[in-house]
Amino acid sequence: MSRIVIDEGRCKGCLLCTTVCPVTIIRQSRNMNAQGYKIVEVEPERSGECTGCTACAQMCPDLAIVVYRTRKGKEAA
């Protein structure tokens, strides 16, 4: 299972990441960071749906997103 980690201090709430997520699990949060921006979050109930594509991290202009991809194990022959 891949996962997305958002650095709330760097996020400016531009929502660009939400436009490129193929499974639309990133949304604007009700929370604000110390700079007063409404940050984004991964929907908790859908966090397991992350494909690890890294589109959100690549789109983020503030480098606020890191994607941890799950390695696929070797299948038994």
C-alpha positions as CSV (number, residue, x, y, z in Angstrom):
1,M,0.0,0.0,0.0
2,S,1.4,3.4,-1.0
3,R,0.9,6.5,1.1
4,I,1.0,10.2,0.7
5,V,2.6,12.5,3.4
6,I,1.7,16.2,3.3
7,D,4.0,18.7,4.9
8,E,1.3,21.0,6.3
9,G,3.8,23.8,6.9
10,R,4.7,24.0,3.2
11,C,1.2,23.5,1.8
12,K,-0.4,26.7,0.5
13,G,-3.7,25.1,-0.5
14,C,-3.4,25.7,-4.2
15,L,-5.3,22.4,-4.8
16,L,-3.2,21.5,-7.9
17,C,-2.6,18.1,-6.4
18,T,-6.3,17.4,-6.2
19,T,-6.7,18.0,-9.9
20,V,-4.1,15.3,-10.9
21,C,-4.9,12.5,-8.4
22,P,-6.2,9.6,-10.6
23,V,-8.3,8.2,-7.6
24,T,-9.3,11.6,-6.2
25,I,-8.4,10.9,-2.6
26,I,-6.8,14.3,-1.9
27,R,-9.2,17.0,-0.8
28,Q,-9.1,20.5,0.8
29,S,-9.1,20.2,4.6
30,R,-11.0,22.4,7.1
31,N,-7.7,22.9,8.9
32,M,-5.3,25.8,8.4
33,N,-1.6,25.8,8.8
34,A,0.5,28.4,10.7
35,Q,0.6,30.7,7.6
36,G,-3.2,30.8,7.4
37,Y,-3.6,28.6,4.3
38,K,-6.3,25.9,4.1
39,I,-4.2,22.8,3.6
40,V,-5.0,19.6,1.7
41,E,-5.4,16.2,3.2
42,V,-5.9,12.6,2.1
43,E,-9.4,11.3,2.9
44,P,-8.7,9.0,5.8
45,E,-11.2,6.3,4.8
46,R,-9.7,6.2,1.3
47,S,-6.0,6.4,2.1
48,G,-5.5,2.8,1.1
49,E,-6.5,3.6,-2.5
50,C,-3.3,5.5,-3.3
51,T,-1.7,4.0,-6.4
52,G,1.7,5.5,-5.7
53,C,1.7,7.3,-9.1
54,T,3.5,10.5,-7.6
55,A,1.4,12.8,-9.8
56,C,0.5,14.9,-6.7
57,A,4.1,15.3,-5.6
58,Q,5.2,16.2,-9.1
59,M,2.5,18.8,-9.4
60,C,3.1,20.5,-6.0
61,P,4.9,23.8,-6.6
62,D,5.9,24.0,-2.9
63,L,7.3,20.4,-2.6
64,A,4.9,19.7,0.2
65,I,4.0,16.2,-0.8
66,V,6.1,13.0,-0.5
67,V,4.7,9.7,-1.8
68,Y,6.0,6.4,-0.3
69,R,5.5,3.6,-2.7
70,T,5.0,0.0,-1.7
71,R,7.4,-2.5,-3.3
72,K,5.8,-5.3,-5.1
73,G,7.1,-8.7,-4.0
74,K,8.2,-11.4,-6.3
75,E,5.4,-13.7,-7.1
76,A,5.9,-17.5,-6.6
77,A,6.4,-19.3,-9.8
